[in-house]
């Protein structure tokens, strides 16, 4: 059962990472690259994406840990 829960967490984390990328990746619109400034709305959107990407990493690592624990129980 623990292995199945870990697998589910890993799948969810992988989907988050596919959709939102890695947390260190910058998500800047092309216009922002030209004028080197972001509007408040773009900054809020970037923070939201970073949080979801970090959540994906959390789920992925949590899933791996649960799968590893299931081998020793």
C-alpha positions in Angstrom: 0.0 0.0 0.0 2.8 2.4 0.9 4.5 1.7 -2.5 1.2 2.5 -4.3 0.8 5.8 -2.5 4.5 6.7 -3.3 3.9 5.9 -6.9 0.9 8.1 -7.0 2.8 11.0 -5.4 5.6 10.5 -7.9 3.2 10.6 -10.8 1.6 13.8 -9.5 5.0 15.4 -9.0 6.0 14.5 -12.5 2.9 16.0 -14.0 3.5 19.2 -12.0 7.1 19.4 -13.3 6.0 18.8 -16.9 3.4 21.5 -16.7 5.4 24.1 -14.7 9.1 23.2 -15.3 11.8 23.2 -12.7 11.7 25.8 -9.9 15.0 27.4 -11.0 13.7 27.9 -14.5 12.7 31.5 -15.3 9.3 32.0 -16.8 9.5 35.3 -18.4 7.4 36.5 -21.3 9.4 37.6 -24.4 8.4 41.2 -23.9 9.9 41.2 -20.5 13.3 40.0 -21.9 13.5 43.1 -24.0 12.7 45.8 -21.5 14.1 43.9 -18.5 11.0 44.8 -16.4 8.0 42.9 -15.2 4.6 44.2 -14.4 3.1 43.3 -11.1 0.7 40.9 -12.7 3.7 39.0 -14.4 5.6 38.9 -11.1 2.6 37.4 -9.3 2.2 34.8 -12.1 5.9 33.9 -12.0 5.7 33.4 -8.2 2.6 31.2 -8.7 4.5 29.1 -11.2 7.5 28.8 -9.0 5.4 27.6 -6.0 3.6 25.0 -8.2 7.0 23.8 -9.5 8.3 23.5 -5.9 5.2 21.5 -5.0 5.9 19.2 -7.9 9.4 18.5 -6.6 8.0 18.0 -3.1 5.5 15.4 -4.4 8.2 13.7 -6.5 10.7 13.4 -3.6 7.9 12.3 -1.2 6.9 9.6 -3.6 10.4 8.3 -3.9 10.8 8.3 -0.1 7.6 6.4 0.4 8.6 3.8 -2.3 12.0 3.4 -0.6 10.3 3.0 2.8 8.0 0.3 1.5 11.0 -1.8 0.6 12.1 -2.0 4.2 8.7 -2.5 5.9 
